[in-house]
């Protein structure tokens, strides 16, 4: 704040900046720092004392809704979710986090150097040409004569944006100081209130600056009226604003996407939304926080300041409850949809780029679906049955929609390779459950010497995994045992020997096991294999339901022991309920929008995956077990790693197992049911390489997790197993019917995919 008698001023000496806080007092050096959870907020310390959990681990919940989220994380059939589903008061957060949400007009006492490496990089990349643009626009405004005041403004802003660090932009007001004091005192209560993350919108200084909104009440309307009556205003809007606004928009877009450069994005946002449309006499650029004014008791306020171009802690920023990095990934959704449907002729980008964009678009959509599901049944405090149903249906929405679109594409084109891509993706989720579990163990083991997890819960997951594998691969085993051996080409060979009787045989190539007879005979498949597949698809969901009842109803206390008891005690002590980021209606709308976007992205993937396969040289098996299976699981991997970093590797391990179980017990039966209603050629018979890879993976996982302890060595071994399996898939040669490049044909007649199924 500046006034006629400024008093003690903040100064800038050399490259050191000392800034007086405009809005609040700070504790002295002898004061104790405020705790993370705050002194006035209830905290749920849920510490399990049994051997099932690490005794050093403390579960912390800020309110009742978060306590339910933590409880649901340990229940089978419910989604494991690390991120908060409620908005947290910023007063309870650390100063580092509070600074992330602070407006650029908020100045606090700091002492840092502005001569930093990334500040210099900003000047080399952006500062010099932005300053040059302001100088050119300033010269143009001087030529118009009427716009000379805007010319002076451009030169002041050129000086600022060349090196904005440690400099201040003031807004000058014709307001008596006693009005300023009254406005400040009136709004001080709001500043000390419980503002939340969602109240701190970037560029919305009205929620953050205690003296901003009401100071300008009496003068703003008069200044706005005179602003639009001045001819130089329209010269500025015609010659200056379009070019400069576009430049700032480009810089804002780039810096926002890079996340760590959001401080630069903030000052450009403030420039575009406010400063650029202020009267030139109102904007002053100073190298310190005090502006001395001697005319008619004018007052000024700091409206923009920054001392850094990069802040690495901005990865913690959330936008409407979603991490800023995942929020930025929505750009892939927009690009994939626009390019996928507007550029049908591949003029702007080729088909491979479209496919890759659509695949990356699935990542943020998956995260939004998970957030909506978790927030919906946690905020509503639904029963376990409702939560399990939501997770089983909408939790599998991403994969099921994508698989159905791929199967329909295969049916329409008559190419069986799309069915093989779907089955490769399903097998990849099962065979690659090492990856999320191994990464959780490695990251957690690097931070903690030894981590414990709940072996009872892991045993239930292991038992369900074996049931899942038995049900999913039973038709495959049956086909391997009783399928016919068919070959593409056979030649008779007669061996001649003087000692033995001549023997005539056949030398064949391209042989494979098939459940279809010669000429596509479906008798064996229709009478044996199909009923077996339908039986398994019927039994598997029943096993899932029994597992839910066992873990969350009949034997919940035996599995979770003291954790559940202490959780209920702490929930009973809760003093506040909290408010969810998303209401139930908003969650439903987001689920529907995500479902539509996933369907559109899946259509783009199916339309453009053939060029990707041809140009990359990778086999359909490898693309299926990696790109298609892992991309939807990346948010789960991130959640598992975050749990492990909190010394809670138990949930990191459970995420991988629960995902594999959900694939077998929920997604596969769904696909079989859809194929019965609308036949798309989905036969529940997997390639032999998938069968052995999954069996090996499940056995290894169950062996490693017997002792209930993990460290980085075990995690490294698990990750290496995953890498070795992926290397095997790189060199695996898929059969001819699994290749999407050229449809299998016999002369001029293309053989239907249902006529030759390879094992």
Helices and strands as residue ranges (DSSP letters): E 12-13, E 16-18, E 44-46, E 59-61, H 64-73, G 90-92, H 95-101, E 111-113, H 117-122, I 123-127, H 128-143, H 148-162, E 168-173, H 177-191, G 197-199, G 205-207, H 212-215, H 217-229, H 231-235, I 236-240, H 241-258, H 262-273, G 275-277, G 280-282, E 283-286, E 299-305, G 312-316, E 318-319, E 322-323, H 324-328, H 330-342, H 351-379, H 384-393, G 394-396, H 397-413, H 417-431, H 433-447, E 451-452, H 455-482, E 484-486, E 489-495, E 503-509, E 512-514, H 523-524, I 525-529, H 530-549, I 550-554, H 556-560, H 562-572, H 584-616, H 620-623, I 624-628, H 629-630, G 631-633, H 634-645, H 649-662, I 663-667, H 668-677, H 688-704, E 709-710, H 712-730, G 736-738, E 745-746, E 749-750, G 753-755
